[in-house]
Amino acid sequence: MDSAPVSDVVCIDDMGKARVMDPLLADKVSGLKEQCDDFMRDMDNYSGSVDGFIAVMENLAKQVEQEKREAIIASNQLASLTNKTEERQAMLQTEIEQKTLELERYKTEHRSLQKIESEQQDLINHLSFQY
């Protein structure tokens, strides 16, 4: 059995503790630990970026919902305005029809009065010539 000298296997670390590990392996482990620490920092940064992105997206979603509500309100107001315009137009059309009928009645009455006036004038002329 090959045995390594005790001085190659036993080491004293920076904290003054005795460690049983090959120095090359200890260097590799230390490098791996540093890589893991770097990876964890990168993951923390990534997590922070993702959290920030999620916050931005939630804010945008709230803004989109607000815009949708405002668009629905505007659409409803426009539909209401259209209905009011149609109602007003129908009311004005009815008023025009009523005024047209009234005008026709006045024209008929005017013709009738003109006829009466003409008859009365004829009567006056007839009576005037007799006396």
Contact map, one row per residue, 1 for C-alpha under 8 A:
11100000000000000000000000000000000000000000000000000000000000000000000000000000000000000000000000000000000000000000000000000000000
11110000000000000000000000000000000000000000000000000000000000000000000000000000000000000000000000000000000000000000000000000000000
11111000000000000000000000000000000000000000000000000000000000000000000000000000000000000000000000000000000000000000000000000000000
01111101100000000000000000000000000000000000000000000000000000000000000000000000000000000000000000000000000000000000000000000000000
00111111100000000000000000000000000000000000000000000000000000000000000000000000000000000000000000000000000000000000000000000000000
00011111110000000000000000000000000000000000000000000000000000000000000000000000000000000000000000000000000000000000000000000000000
00001111111000000000000000000000000000000000000000000000000000000000000000000000000000000000000000000000000000000000000000000000000
00011111111000000000011000000000000000000000000000000000000000000000000000000000000000000000000000000000000000000000000000000000000
00011111111000000001111000000000000000000000000000000000000000000000000000000000000000000000000000000000000000000000000000000000000
00000111111100000111110000000000000000000000000000000000000000000000000000000000000000000000000000000000000000000000000000000000000
00000011111110000111101000000000000000000000000000000000000000000000000000000000000000000000000000000000000000000000000000000000000
00000000011111111110000000000000000000000000000000000000000000000000000000000000000000000000000000000000000000000000000000000000000
00000000001111111110000000000000000000000000000000000000000000000000000000000000000000000000000000000000000000000000000000000000000
00000000000111111000000000000000000000000000000000000000000000000000000000000000000000000000000000000000000000000000000000000000000
00000000000111111000000000000000000000000000000000000000000000000000000000000000000000000000000000000000000000000000000000000000000
00000000000111111100000000000000000000000000000000000000000000000000000000000000000000000000000000000000000000000000000000000000000
00000000000111111110000000000000000000000000000000000000000000000000000000000000000000000000000000000000000000000000000000000000000
00000000011110011111000000000000000000000000000000000000000000000000000000000000000000000000000000000000000000000000000000000000000
00000000011110001111100000000000000000000000000000000000000000000000000000000000000000000000000000000000000000000000000000000000000
00000000111000000111110000000000000000000000000000000000000000000000000000000000000000000000000000000000000000000000000000000000000
00000000111000000011111011000000000000000000000000000000000000000000000000000000000000000000000000000000000000000000000000000000000
00000001110000000001111111000000000000000000000000000000000000000000000000000000000000000000000000000000000000000000000000000000000
00000001101000000000111111100000000000000000000000000000000000000000000000000000000000000000000000000000000000000000000000000000000
00000000000000000000011111110000000000000000000000000000000000000000000000000000000000000000000000000000000000000000000000000000000
00000000000000000000111111111000000000000000000000000000000000000000000000000000000000000000000000000000000000000000000000000000000
00000000000000000000111111111100000000000000000000000000000000000000000000000000000000000000000000000000000000000000000000000000000
00000000000000000000001111111110000000000000000000000000000000000000000000000000000000000000000000000000000000000000000000000000000
00000000000000000000000111111111000000000000000000000000000000000000000000000000000000000000000000000000000000000000000000000000000
00000000000000000000000011111111100000000000000000000000000000000000000000000000000000000000000000000000000000000000000000000000000
00000000000000000000000001111111110000000000000000000000000000000000000000000000000000000000000000000000000000000000000000000000000
00000000000000000000000000111111111000000000000000000000000000000000000000000000000000000000000000000000000000000000000000000000000
00000000000000000000000000011111111100000000000000000000000000000000000000000000000000000000000000000000000000000000000000000000000
00000000000000000000000000001111111110000000000000000000000000000000000000000000000000000000000000000000000000000000000000000000000
00000000000000000000000000000111111111000000000000000000000000000000000000000000000000000000000000000000000000000000000000000000000
00000000000000000000000000000011111111100000000000000000000000000000000000000000000000000000000000000000000000000000000000000000000
00000000000000000000000000000001111111110000000000000000000000000000000000000000000000000000000000000000000000000000000000000000000
00000000000000000000000000000000111111111000000000000000000000000000000000000000000000000000000000000000000000000000000000000000000
00000000000000000000000000000000011111111100000000000000000000000000000000000000000000000000000000000000000000000000000000000000000
00000000000000000000000000000000001111111110000000000000000000000000000000000000000000000000000000000000000000000000000000000000000
00000000000000000000000000000000000111111111000000000000000000000000000000000000000000000000000000000000000000000000000000000000000
00000000000000000000000000000000000011111111100000000000000000000000000000000000000000000000000000000000000000000000000000000000000
00000000000000000000000000000000000001111111110000000000000000000000000000000000000000000000000000000000000000000000000000000000000
00000000000000000000000000000000000000111111111000000000000000000000000000000000000000000000000000000000000000000000000000000000000
00000000000000000000000000000000000000011111111100000000000000000000000000000000000000000000000000000000000000000000000000000000000
00000000000000000000000000000000000000001111111110000000000000000000000000000000000000000000000000000000000000000000000000000000000
00000000000000000000000000000000000000000111111111000000000000000000000000000000000000000000000000000000000000000000000000000000000
00000000000000000000000000000000000000000011111111100000000000000000000000000000000000000000000000000000000000000000000000000000000
00000000000000000000000000000000000000000001111111110000000000000000000000000000000000000000000000000000000000000000000000000000000
00000000000000000000000000000000000000000000111111111000000000000000000000000000000000000000000000000000000000000000000000000000000
00000000000000000000000000000000000000000000011111111100000000000000000000000000000000000000000000000000000000000000000000000000000
00000000000000000000000000000000000000000000001111111110000000000000000000000000000000000000000000000000000000000000000000000000000
00000000000000000000000000000000000000000000000111111111000000000000000000000000000000000000000000000000000000000000000000000000000
00000000000000000000000000000000000000000000000011111111100000000000000000000000000000000000000000000000000000000000000000000000000
00000000000000000000000000000000000000000000000001111111110000000000000000000000000000000000000000000000000000000000000000000000000
00000000000000000000000000000000000000000000000000111111111000000000000000000000000000000000000000000000000000000000000000000000000
00000000000000000000000000000000000000000000000000011111111100000000000000000000000000000000000000000000000000000000000000000000000
00000000000000000000000000000000000000000000000000001111111110000000000000000000000000000000000000000000000000000000000000000000000
00000000000000000000000000000000000000000000000000000111111111000000000000000000000000000000000000000000000000000000000000000000000
00000000000000000000000000000000000000000000000000000011111111100000000000000000000000000000000000000000000000000000000000000000000
00000000000000000000000000000000000000000000000000000001111111110000000000000000000000000000000000000000000000000000000000000000000
00000000000000000000000000000000000000000000000000000000111111111000000000000000000000000000000000000000000000000000000000000000000
00000000000000000000000000000000000000000000000000000000011111111100000000000000000000000000000000000000000000000000000000000000000
00000000000000000000000000000000000000000000000000000000001111111110000000000000000000000000000000000000000000000000000000000000000
00000000000000000000000000000000000000000000000000000000000111111111000000000000000000000000000000000000000000000000000000000000000
00000000000000000000000000000000000000000000000000000000000011111111100000000000000000000000000000000000000000000000000000000000000
00000000000000000000000000000000000000000000000000000000000001111111110000000000000000000000000000000000000000000000000000000000000
00000000000000000000000000000000000000000000000000000000000000111111111000000000000000000000000000000000000000000000000000000000000
00000000000000000000000000000000000000000000000000000000000000011111111100000000000000000000000000000000000000000000000000000000000
00000000000000000000000000000000000000000000000000000000000000001111111110000000000000000000000000000000000000000000000000000000000
00000000000000000000000000000000000000000000000000000000000000000111111111000000000000000000000000000000000000000000000000000000000
00000000000000000000000000000000000000000000000000000000000000000011111111100000000000000000000000000000000000000000000000000000000
00000000000000000000000000000000000000000000000000000000000000000001111111110000000000000000000000000000000000000000000000000000000
00000000000000000000000000000000000000000000000000000000000000000000111111111000000000000000000000000000000000000000000000000000000
00000000000000000000000000000000000000000000000000000000000000000000011111111100000000000000000000000000000000000000000000000000000
00000000000000000000000000000000000000000000000000000000000000000000001111111110000000000000000000000000000000000000000000000000000
00000000000000000000000000000000000000000000000000000000000000000000000111111111000000000000000000000000000000000000000000000000000
00000000000000000000000000000000000000000000000000000000000000000000000011111111100000000000000000000000000000000000000000000000000
00000000000000000000000000000000000000000000000000000000000000000000000001111111110000000000000000000000000000000000000000000000000
00000000000000000000000000000000000000000000000000000000000000000000000000111111111000000000000000000000000000000000000000000000000
00000000000000000000000000000000000000000000000000000000000000000000000000011111111100000000000000000000000000000000000000000000000
00000000000000000000000000000000000000000000000000000000000000000000000000001111111110000000000000000000000000000000000000000000000
00000000000000000000000000000000000000000000000000000000000000000000000000000111111111000000000000000000000000000000000000000000000
00000000000000000000000000000000000000000000000000000000000000000000000000000011111111100000000000000000000000000000000000000000000
00000000000000000000000000000000000000000000000000000000000000000000000000000001111111110000000000000000000000000000000000000000000
00000000000000000000000000000000000000000000000000000000000000000000000000000000111111111000000000000000000000000000000000000000000
00000000000000000000000000000000000000000000000000000000000000000000000000000000011111111100000000000000000000000000000000000000000
00000000000000000000000000000000000000000000000000000000000000000000000000000000001111111110000000000000000000000000000000000000000
00000000000000000000000000000000000000000000000000000000000000000000000000000000000111111111000000000000000000000000000000000000000
00000000000000000000000000000000000000000000000000000000000000000000000000000000000011111111100000000000000000000000000000000000000
00000000000000000000000000000000000000000000000000000000000000000000000000000000000001111111110000000000000000000000000000000000000
00000000000000000000000000000000000000000000000000000000000000000000000000000000000000111111111000000000000000000000000000000000000
00000000000000000000000000000000000000000000000000000000000000000000000000000000000000011111111100000000000000000000000000000000000
00000000000000000000000000000000000000000000000000000000000000000000000000000000000000001111111110000000000000000000000000000000000
00000000000000000000000000000000000000000000000000000000000000000000000000000000000000000111111111000000000000000000000000000000000
00000000000000000000000000000000000000000000000000000000000000000000000000000000000000000011111111100000000000000000000000000000000
00000000000000000000000000000000000000000000000000000000000000000000000000000000000000000001111111110000000000000000000000000000000
00000000000000000000000000000000000000000000000000000000000000000000000000000000000000000000111111111000000000000000000000000000000
00000000000000000000000000000000000000000000000000000000000000000000000000000000000000000000011111111100000000000000000000000000000
00000000000000000000000000000000000000000000000000000000000000000000000000000000000000000000001111111110000000000000000000000000000
00000000000000000000000000000000000000000000000000000000000000000000000000000000000000000000000111111111000000000000000000000000000
00000000000000000000000000000000000000000000000000000000000000000000000000000000000000000000000011111111100000000000000000000000000
00000000000000000000000000000000000000000000000000000000000000000000000000000000000000000000000001111111110000000000000000000000000
00000000000000000000000000000000000000000000000000000000000000000000000000000000000000000000000000111111111000000000000000000000000
00000000000000000000000000000000000000000000000000000000000000000000000000000000000000000000000000011111111100000000000000000000000
00000000000000000000000000000000000000000000000000000000000000000000000000000000000000000000000000001111111110000000000000000000000
00000000000000000000000000000000000000000000000000000000000000000000000000000000000000000000000000000111111111000000000000000000000
00000000000000000000000000000000000000000000000000000000000000000000000000000000000000000000000000000011111111100000000000000000000
00000000000000000000000000000000000000000000000000000000000000000000000000000000000000000000000000000001111111110000000000000000000
00000000000000000000000000000000000000000000000000000000000000000000000000000000000000000000000000000000111111111000000000000000000
00000000000000000000000000000000000000000000000000000000000000000000000000000000000000000000000000000000011111111100000000000000000
00000000000000000000000000000000000000000000000000000000000000000000000000000000000000000000000000000000001111111110000000000000000
00000000000000000000000000000000000000000000000000000000000000000000000000000000000000000000000000000000000111111111000000000000000
00000000000000000000000000000000000000000000000000000000000000000000000000000000000000000000000000000000000011111111100000000000000
00000000000000000000000000000000000000000000000000000000000000000000000000000000000000000000000000000000000001111111110000000000000
00000000000000000000000000000000000000000000000000000000000000000000000000000000000000000000000000000000000000111111111000000000000
00000000000000000000000000000000000000000000000000000000000000000000000000000000000000000000000000000000000000011111111100000000000
00000000000000000000000000000000000000000000000000000000000000000000000000000000000000000000000000000000000000001111111110000000000
00000000000000000000000000000000000000000000000000000000000000000000000000000000000000000000000000000000000000000111111111000000000
00000000000000000000000000000000000000000000000000000000000000000000000000000000000000000000000000000000000000000011111111100000000
00000000000000000000000000000000000000000000000000000000000000000000000000000000000000000000000000000000000000000001111111110000000
00000000000000000000000000000000000000000000000000000000000000000000000000000000000000000000000000000000000000000000111111111000000
00000000000000000000000000000000000000000000000000000000000000000000000000000000000000000000000000000000000000000000011111111100000
00000000000000000000000000000000000000000000000000000000000000000000000000000000000000000000000000000000000000000000001111111110000
00000000000000000000000000000000000000000000000000000000000000000000000000000000000000000000000000000000000000000000000111111111000
00000000000000000000000000000000000000000000000000000000000000000000000000000000000000000000000000000000000000000000000011111111100
00000000000000000000000000000000000000000000000000000000000000000000000000000000000000000000000000000000000000000000000001111111110
00000000000000000000000000000000000000000000000000000000000000000000000000000000000000000000000000000000000000000000000000111111111
00000000000000000000000000000000000000000000000000000000000000000000000000000000000000000000000000000000000000000000000000011111111
00000000000000000000000000000000000000000000000000000000000000000000000000000000000000000000000000000000000000000000000000001111111
00000000000000000000000000000000000000000000000000000000000000000000000000000000000000000000000000000000000000000000000000000111111
00000000000000000000000000000000000000000000000000000000000000000000000000000000000000000000000000000000000000000000000000000011111
